Structures are given as structure tokens and as C-alpha cells.
Amino acid sequence: MDGLYGSRWIGLGLVWWLGLFGMMGCQTPIKPVVGEFSVLTYNVKGLPAIVEGTGDPATRMKLISPMLNDYDIVGIQENFQYNDELMSKLTLPLRAHASREPRDRAYGSGLSLLSRFSAIAQEDAAWEKCHGVVSNANDCLAYKGFQRVRLQIQQDPSIVLDVYNLHADAGSGTEDQAARMAQVEQLLLVIQKQSAGQAVLVIGDTNMRALKAREGGKTDADQLARLIAGAELTDSCKLFQCDKDVESEHIDRVLFRRSSALQLEATEWKTEARFVNEKAEALSDHPAVLVRFRYTYTAPVGT
């Protein structure tokens, strides 16, 4: 009898396990979420007319404003003086501005991140080190720095992208180079802490020239390499061979990092020729750099 009942229980156990595995095998696999988005980084040269000395910056901002609506994520630098004009014809719902109060400096950060996606977290910081007040590009007259905005790019709240919008020191001297390297280290600490395991975009005016020699004959290649390696970034410009020589080098950059769940693929890099006035004059002294991305999100196992 013991053998008979023992065999029956073993048989029932096998049926139960086979049924469980059968149900697991019949579960529909979770399909990856795929999509596309565009990124624009643009230094708009929003200095006061008395400082700029040329043109009509308020009018330029009004011309730029409606064109920004055609992009999914827009990083703006030098939005110092004419924010109302720049926002006047904007329809993008997200308008994240880094701290703009000048306090004990002439200008605030000048950084704004605009997007059709919603923000679920944001922060900003001024650089702890800068160089130049009445010389060396006057960087310390403004609270230059960076902002971090975590964007939810799909209805699923777990599909997020950390976007860092920055404006680095602009001078060419050895102390300016040292300041930029310190700024890179400051940014890397935040990326490592706040964006561990996340997909990342680092966009903005890096003021880093990896090809053109600065004072003393050095380039900014070390600073750029440290930023890219330290945050495990890919330079979208390099993927499309946009910097072929010194003359074609761009300091306005879109760098990106994939995560295990959110794969990013840059599909296009170009400068937008449309940012001109009726006389075909450029609306800023920087080009507007556009990068298009395709993404695939695969939910981690167990979610």
C-alpha cells in the first residue's frame, strides 16, 4: 500500500510541475517598446543688446521661438536676457529652466530644457570652478553650469531618460582648460550618483575643441575624452564623421549612453540650416545641432 500511495503522490507532483511549466511556456512574451525622438542643442546668444553690440536679440528670440516646437527635446544655452521672447510662441509643454537669478553675478545660468515629454525629476547646479571675469570670455559673470531633467518618454513610468544640458567655460587659456576639466569632474560625480544604470543624454555647449590648439599648443581632447569615458558616452557627431578637420569641428555636442533596458541608436546628425532671418542671416553665432534617435525599451526580467 505504501508503494502504491507513494507512486500516486509522485505522479500527482509530476502533473502539477508539468502544468506549471506549461502555463509559463504559454505566457505571451513582453514585446519591446520602440520609438523615436529628436534632440536639438542650441546656444541662442541671448546676451543684452548693449553687450552683444550687433543685431536685435529680442527679435532674434521671437524668430527662434516657433521653430523649437518641431523637436522633442531642446537644450538651450545663453537664455540670459530674453526668455519671454524665446518662450513667446513655444507650444512644447515642458519648460524647465535652471536657476536664472543672478544673485552676485551679472547673469543666471542661461540654461533651459524644453520637451514634449514630461519631467519626473530635475535639478541644476552652477560650476564650482570657473575662470575669467573681465577677460578669458568672462565666464564667471554668469552662473554657468548644468541641469539634469529626467524625462518620461512613454506612458510607462519606467521608460525614462536622464538629460543633462550644460554650458562649459569658453576661454582658451590654460586656466580655462583647468576650469573645464574641473567642470567635467563635477558633472561626472552627479551622473554617477543620479543616473547609475540609466540611459543618458549629455547635450549643450561644451566649449571643448579636441582638434584646434589652445594657448600653449594643447587641445581640449583630454577634457572631452574624460567626459566621454567617465560617463560611458558615445559622441553622436563622431558616428556620422561630422568633425573631419579643425574647420568643421563642433563644440555643441549631443553625447549619449544606453542602458540595459533602454537601447539608443543615433540615426541622424546635422546642423539645422533653417535658423536664419529673412535675409538668410544666422540667428545665433552657434549652429543648432540636431540628432535623431531610435530607441528600444525591454522591460527587465521580473518586472
C-alpha positions in Angstrom: 0.0 0.0 0.0 2.8 2.4 0.9 4.3 1.9 -2.5 1.0 2.4 -4.3 0.2 5.7 -2.5 3.8 6.8 -2.8 3.7 6.3 -6.6 0.3 8.2 -6.8 1.7 11.2 -4.9 4.8 11.2 -7.2 2.6 11.1 -10.2 0.4 14.0 -9.0 3.5 16.0 -8.3 4.8 15.5 -11.8 1.5 16.5 -13.3 1.5 19.7 -11.2 5.0 20.7 -12.2 4.3 19.9 -15.8 1.2 22.0 -15.7 3.1 24.9 -14.1 5.8 24.9 -16.7 3.2 24.6 -19.4 1.5 27.7 -18.2 4.8 29.5 -18.0 5.6 28.4 -21.6 2.3 29.7 -22.8 2.7 33.2 -21.4 2.9 35.8 -24.1 6.4 37.4 -24.2 6.6 41.1 -23.3 7.1 43.0 -26.5 9.8 45.6 -26.6 8.6 49.2 -26.8 10.1 51.1 -29.7 10.0 54.7 -30.7 11.9 57.7 -32.0 12.7 61.2 -30.8 14.7 64.3 -31.9 17.2 66.3 -29.9 18.3 69.9 -30.6 21.0 71.7 -28.8 21.2 75.5 -29.5 23.3 78.3 -28.0 20.9 81.2 -28.8 23.3 84.1 -27.8 20.8 85.7 -25.6 23.0 88.5 -24.3 21.7 92.0 -23.8 21.9 94.2 -26.9 24.3 96.6 -25.2 26.7 93.7 -24.6 26.2 91.9 -27.8 26.7 95.1 -29.8 25.1 93.7 -33.0 21.6 93.0 -34.2 18.4 92.9 -32.2 18.5 89.9 -29.8 14.8 90.3 -28.7 13.7 90.0 -32.3 16.0 87.0 -32.9 14.5 85.2 -29.9 11.0 85.8 -31.3 12.1 84.2 -34.6 13.7 81.3 -32.9 10.7 80.5 -30.7 8.2 78.8 -33.0 10.9 76.7 -34.7 11.7 75.0 -31.5 8.3 73.3 -31.5 9.4 70.9 -34.2 11.7 69.0 -31.8 11.1 66.5 -29.0 13.9 67.6 -26.7 15.6 71.0 -26.9 18.6 72.1 -24.8 19.1 75.9 -24.8 22.2 77.8 -23.7 22.6 81.5 -23.2 19.0 82.2 -22.5 20.1 85.1 -20.3 18.0 88.2 -21.1 15.1 87.4 -23.4 13.3 84.4 -22.0 9.8 85.9 -22.5 10.6 86.4 -26.2 12.1 83.0 -26.6 9.0 81.3 -25.0 6.5 83.6 -26.8 5.5 81.1 -29.5 6.5 77.9 -27.8 4.0 75.1 -27.6 6.2 72.4 -26.1 4.6 71.6 -22.7 7.8 71.2 -20.7 9.8 74.4 -19.9 12.5 73.5 -17.4 14.7 76.5 -16.5 17.8 76.2 -14.4 18.2 78.9 -11.8 18.2 82.2 -13.5 18.5 84.6 -10.6 21.9 86.3 -11.0 22.4 87.0 -7.2 26.0 88.3 -7.0 26.8 87.8 -10.7 25.6 89.6 -13.8 23.6 86.7 -15.3 22.0 83.5 -14.2 22.7 80.1 -15.8 21.1 80.7 -19.2 20.0 77.1 -19.4 16.6 75.9 -20.4 15.4 72.4 -21.4 12.2 72.2 -23.4 10.4 69.0 -24.4 7.1 67.3 -25.4 7.9 64.7 -22.8 7.1 65.2 -19.1 9.7 65.7 -16.4 9.6 63.5 -13.3 12.7 64.9 -11.7 15.0 67.9 -12.2 17.9 69.7 -10.6 20.6 72.2 -11.6 24.0 73.4 -10.4 26.4 76.1 -11.1 30.0 75.2 -11.8 32.1 75.2 -8.6 35.1 76.4 -10.6 35.2 79.0 -13.5 37.8 81.3 -14.9 37.5 84.9 -16.2 35.6 87.9 -15.1 36.8 90.8 -17.2 38.8 88.6 -19.5 39.0 85.0 -20.8 35.5 85.0 -22.2 34.0 86.5 -18.9 32.7 83.1 -17.8 32.5 84.0 -14.1 30.0 86.8 -14.9 27.3 84.1 -15.2 26.2 81.1 -13.2 27.1 78.7 -15.9 26.6 75.1 -15.1 24.3 72.2 -15.9 20.8 71.0 -15.4 19.5 67.4 -15.1 16.0 66.6 -16.2 14.6 63.0 -16.0 12.1 62.7 -18.9 9.4 60.0 -19.1 9.4 59.3 -22.8 6.5 56.8 -22.8 3.3 56.2 -20.8 5.1 53.5 -18.8 6.8 55.5 -16.0 9.8 53.2 -16.0 10.8 54.3 -19.5 12.9 57.3 -18.6 15.9 59.2 -20.0 18.2 61.5 -18.0 19.1 64.6 -19.9 22.0 66.8 -18.9 22.1 70.3 -20.5 25.3 72.2 -20.0 27.4 75.2 -20.8 31.1 75.0 -20.0 33.8 77.6 -19.7 34.7 79.3 -23.0 38.2 80.6 -22.6 41.3 79.2 -24.4 43.9 79.8 -21.7 45.5 77.1 -19.5 43.4 78.2 -16.5 40.3 78.0 -18.7 41.3 74.4 -19.6 41.8 73.6 -15.9 38.3 75.0 -15.2 36.7 72.9 -17.9 38.4 69.8 -16.5 37.1 70.6 -13.0 33.6 71.1 -14.5 33.8 67.7 -16.2 34.7 66.1 -12.9 31.8 67.9 -11.1 29.4 66.7 -13.8 30.7 63.1 -13.7 30.0 62.9 -9.9 26.4 63.8 -10.5 26.0 61.4 -13.4 27.5 58.6 -11.4 25.2 59.3 -8.4 21.9 60.3 -10.0 22.0 58.3 -13.3 23.5 55.0 -12.3 22.1 52.4 -14.6 20.1 54.9 -16.6 20.2 55.9 -20.2 21.7 59.4 -20.5 21.9 62.3 -22.9 24.6 65.0 -22.3 23.9 68.0 -24.6 25.0 71.6 -24.8 27.8 74.0 -25.5 30.9 72.1 -24.3 33.4 74.7 -25.5 35.8 71.8 -25.9 37.9 71.8 -29.1 39.6 68.5 -29.5 41.3 69.4 -32.8 42.1 73.1 -32.5 45.1 74.0 -30.4 44.6 76.4 -27.5 47.2 78.5 -25.6 50.3 76.5 -25.0 49.6 74.3 -28.0 47.2 71.9 -26.2 43.7 71.0 -27.3 40.7 70.1 -25.2 40.9 66.5 -26.2 41.7 65.4 -22.7 38.6 67.1 -21.2 36.3 65.6 -23.8 37.8 62.2 -23.5 37.5 62.3 -19.7 33.8 63.2 -20.0 33.0 60.5 -22.6 34.9 57.8 -20.8 33.9 58.8 -17.3 30.2 58.6 -18.2 30.5 55.8 -20.8 29.1 58.1 -23.5 29.1 58.0 -27.3 29.6 61.1 -29.4 26.9 61.2 -32.0 28.9 63.6 -34.1 31.8 61.1 -34.4 29.3 58.4 -35.5 28.5 60.5 -38.6 32.1 61.8 -39.1 31.0 65.4 -38.7 34.3 66.6 -37.4 36.7 65.8 -40.3 39.1 68.7 -39.6 39.6 71.8 -37.5 37.3 73.9 -39.6 34.4 71.5 -39.3 34.7 70.9 -35.6 31.7 71.5 -33.4 31.7 72.4 -29.7 27.9 72.0 -29.5 27.5 68.3 -28.8 25.0 65.5 -28.2 26.5 62.7 -26.3 24.5 59.6 -25.2 24.6 56.4 -23.2 22.4 53.3 -23.5 21.2 51.3 -20.5 20.5 47.6 -20.3 16.7 48.3 -20.6 16.7 51.4 -23.0 18.8 51.0 -26.1 19.5 54.2 -28.0 20.6 54.4 -31.6 21.5 57.7 -33.2 20.1 57.7 -36.8 20.9 61.2 -38.0 23.3 64.1 -37.1 23.1 67.5 -38.8 23.2 71.3 -38.2 19.8 72.9 -38.9 20.1 75.5 -41.6 16.6 76.9 -41.0 17.6 79.1 -38.1 18.0 82.2 -40.1 16.2 85.5 -40.6 14.5 86.8 -43.8 18.0 88.0 -45.0 19.3 84.4 -44.5 21.5 85.6 -41.6 22.1 83.2 -38.8 20.0 83.8 -35.7 23.0 82.9 -33.4 26.7 82.7 -33.6 26.3 78.9 -32.9 24.7 76.4 -35.2 21.6 74.5 -34.0 22.7 70.8 -33.8 20.0 68.1 -34.4 20.3 64.4 -33.6 17.6 61.9 -34.2 17.4 58.7 -32.1 15.6 55.4 -32.3 15.1 53.6 -29.1 14.0 50.1 -27.9 12.9 49.5 -24.3 12.8 46.0 -23.0 11.4 45.5 -19.5 13.9 43.9 -17.1 13.1 40.2 -16.2 10.7 40.0 -13.3 9.0 43.4 -13.8 
